[in-house]
Amino acid sequence: MAIIRRLNYQHLLYFWSVVRTGSLTRACEELALSAPTVSAQLRVLEERLGEKLLMKSGRRLVPTEVGRMVYSYANDIFGLGQELLDAL
């Protein structure tokens, strides 16, 4: 029997917010969560996917090549979610 891998969309939202805002601090403000909470959840997402998604560039976190791909999918996913809410 195959193991079904599941994606935690909350973790994906945290990642998407960090990349979109360009800052862990701004993402935390937007999400109303602490930096340690978001950082820990980002690590869980990376572990679950088996890929590094973010790297430091100076004082900023920037997406890796895989992170850019994940961000693109996340952008589509959360864009569709917003379309659904707008339609309702």
DRENDOMI-503535 format. One record per residue: residue number from 0; y, x, z of N, C-alpha, C in turn. Coordinates in steps of 0.2 Angstrom, whole numbers, plus 5000, padded with zeros to 4 digits. Each point is the difference from the previous one (the first is absolute). Last residue first. Layout:
<atoms>
<atom NUM <Y X Z> <Y X Z> <Y X Z>>
...
</atoms>
This chain:
<atoms>
<atom 87 <5169 4909 4983> <4999 4995 5005> <5007 4997 5003>>
<atom 86 <5000 5018 4984> <4997 4994 4997> <4999 4995 5005>>
<atom 85 <5006 5021 5008> <5006 4997 4996> <4998 4994 4997>>
<atom 84 <4983 5012 5011> <5005 4997 5005> <5006 4997 4996>>
<atom 83 <4985 5012 4986> <4997 4994 5003> <5004 4997 5005>>
<atom 82 <5008 5020 4991> <5000 4995 4995> <4997 4993 5003>>
<atom 81 <4998 5019 5013> <5007 4998 5001> <5001 4994 4994>>
<atom 80 <4979 5012 5000> <5001 4996 5007> <5007 4997 5000>>
<atom 79 <4996 5015 4983> <4997 4993 4998> <5000 4996 5007>>
<atom 78 <5008 5021 5002> <5005 4997 4995> <4997 4993 4999>>
<atom 77 <4987 5015 5012> <5006 4997 5004> <5005 4996 4996>>
<atom 76 <4982 5012 4989> <4997 4995 5004> <5006 4996 5004>>
<atom 75 <5006 5018 4985> <4998 4994 4997> <4997 4994 5005>>
<atom 74 <5006 5021 5009> <5006 4997 4997> <4998 4993 4996>>
<atom 73 <4983 5014 5008> <5003 4997 5005> <5006 4996 4998>>
<atom 72 <4990 5014 4984> <4996 4994 5002> <5003 4996 5005>>
<atom 71 <5010 5020 4996> <5001 4996 4994> <4996 4994 5001>>
<atom 70 <4998 5016 5016> <5006 4997 5001> <5001 4995 4994>>
<atom 69 <4981 5014 5000> <4999 4995 5005> <5007 4996 5000>>
<atom 68 <5001 5019 4986> <4996 4995 4997> <4999 4994 5005>>
<atom 67 <5011 5018 5008> <5004 4997 4995> <4996 4994 4997>>
<atom 66 <4989 5014 5015> <5005 4996 5003> <5004 4996 4996>>
<atom 65 <4986 5017 4992> <4996 4994 5001> <5005 4995 5004>>
<atom 64 <5010 5020 4996> <4998 4997 4993> <4996 4994 5001>>
<atom 63 <5014 5005 5021> <4997 5005 4996> <4998 4996 4993>>
<atom 62 <5022 4993 5015> <4993 4999 4999> <4997 5006 4996>>
<atom 61 <5019 5003 5019> <4999 4998 4993> <4993 4999 4998>>
<atom 60 <5018 5004 5022> <4993 4999 4998> <5000 4997 4993>>
<atom 59 <5019 5016 5013> <4998 4994 4998> <4993 5000 4998>>
<atom 58 <5014 5019 5008> <4999 4995 5005> <4998 4993 4998>>
<atom 57 <4993 5020 4985> <5006 5001 5005> <4999 4995 5005>>
<atom 56 <4984 4994 4988> <5004 5003 4995> <5006 5001 5004>>
<atom 55 <4973 4992 5005> <5007 5001 5002> <5003 5004 4995>>
<atom 54 <4981 4982 4995> <5001 5007 5002> <5007 5001 5002>>
<atom 53 <4980 4979 4995> <5006 5002 5001> <5000 5007 5002>>
<atom 52 <4980 4989 4995> <5005 4996 4996> <5007 5002 5001>>
<atom 51 <4972 5009 5001> <5007 5001 5003> <5005 4996 4996>>
<atom 50 <4974 4992 5002> <5005 5004 4996> <5006 5001 5004>>
<atom 49 <4980 4986 5005> <4998 5007 4999> <5004 5004 4996>>
<atom 48 <5001 4977 5009> <5000 5001 4993> <4997 5007 4998>>
<atom 47 <5003 4994 5023> <4996 4994 4997> <4999 5001 4992>>
<atom 46 <5014 5015 5013> <4993 5001 5002> <4996 4995 4996>>
<atom 45 <5023 4997 4998> <4998 5006 4997> <4992 5001 5001>>
<atom 44 <5010 4983 5012> <4999 4998 4993> <4998 5006 4996>>
<atom 43 <5004 5004 5023> <4994 4996 4999> <4999 4998 4992>>
<atom 42 <5020 5011 5006> <4994 5005 5000> <4994 4996 5000>>
<atom 41 <5019 4987 5001> <5000 5004 4994> <4994 5005 4999>>
<atom 40 <5005 4989 5020> <4997 4995 4996> <5000 5003 4993>>
<atom 39 <5010 5012 5017> <4993 4999 5002> <4997 4996 4994>>
<atom 38 <5023 5002 4999> <4997 5007 4999> <4992 4999 5001>>
<atom 37 <5013 4982 5007> <5000 5000 4992> <4996 5007 4998>>
<atom 36 <5004 4997 5023> <4996 4995 4998> <4999 5000 4992>>
<atom 35 <5015 5015 5011> <4993 5002 5001> <4996 4995 4998>>
<atom 34 <5023 4995 4997> <4997 5005 4996> <4993 5002 5001>>
<atom 33 <5008 4975 5007> <5002 5007 5002> <4997 5005 4995>>
<atom 32 <5008 4975 4993> <4994 5003 5003> <5003 5007 5002>>
<atom 31 <5010 4982 4986> <5001 4999 5007> <4994 5002 5004>>
<atom 30 <5006 5001 4975> <4994 4997 5003> <5000 4998 5007>>
<atom 29 <5018 5012 4990> <4999 4994 4996> <4994 4996 5002>>
<atom 28 <5005 5021 5010> <5005 4995 5002> <4999 4993 4996>>
<atom 27 <4986 5018 4995> <4998 4998 5007> <5006 4994 5002>>
<atom 26 <5002 5012 4980> <4995 4995 4999> <4998 4997 5007>>
<atom 25 <5017 5017 4999> <5002 4993 4997> <4995 4995 4999>>
<atom 24 <4993 5022 5008> <5005 4996 5005> <5003 4994 4997>>
<atom 23 <4986 5014 4987> <4996 4997 5005> <5005 4996 5005>>
<atom 22 <5007 5004 4974> <5000 5003 5007> <4996 4996 5004>>
<atom 21 <5004 4994 4977> <5001 5007 5000> <5001 5004 5007>>
<atom 20 <4995 4976 4991> <5007 5002 5004> <5001 5007 5000>>
<atom 19 <4980 4993 4989> <5006 4996 4997> <5007 5001 5004>>
<atom 18 <4979 5010 5008> <5002 5003 4993> <5006 4996 4998>>
<atom 17 <4992 4992 5020> <5002 5007 5001> <5002 5003 4993>>
<atom 16 <4991 4979 5000> <5006 5000 5003> <5003 5007 5001>>
<atom 15 <4978 4997 4993> <5005 4997 4994> <5007 5001 5003>>
<atom 14 <4982 5004 5015> <5001 5005 4995> <5005 4999 4995>>
<atom 13 <4995 4983 5015> <5003 5005 5004> <5002 5006 4995>>
<atom 12 <4987 4982 4992> <5007 4998 5001> <5004 5006 5003>>
<atom 11 <4976 5002 4999> <5003 5001 4994> <5008 4999 5000>>
<atom 10 <4987 4995 5019> <5001 5007 4999> <5003 5002 4993>>
<atom 9 <4995 4978 5004> <5005 5002 5005> <5001 5007 4999>>
<atom 8 <4982 4991 4988> <5007 4999 4997> <5006 5001 5004>>
<atom 7 <4974 5009 4999> <5004 4997 5005> <5007 5000 4997>>
<atom 6 <4976 5001 4987> <5006 5003 5001> <5004 4996 5005>>
<atom 5 <4973 5005 4995> <5005 4995 5000> <5007 5004 5001>>
<atom 4 <4973 5004 4990> <5006 5003 5003> <5005 4995 5000>>
<atom 3 <4973 4997 5000> <5006 4997 4997> <5006 5004 5004>>
<atom 2 <4973 5007 4995> <5005 4999 5005> <5007 4998 4997>>
<atom 1 <4974 4996 4991> <5006 5004 4999> <5005 4998 5006>>
<atom 0 <4972 4999 4999> <5006 4996 5000> <5006 5004 5000>>
</atoms>
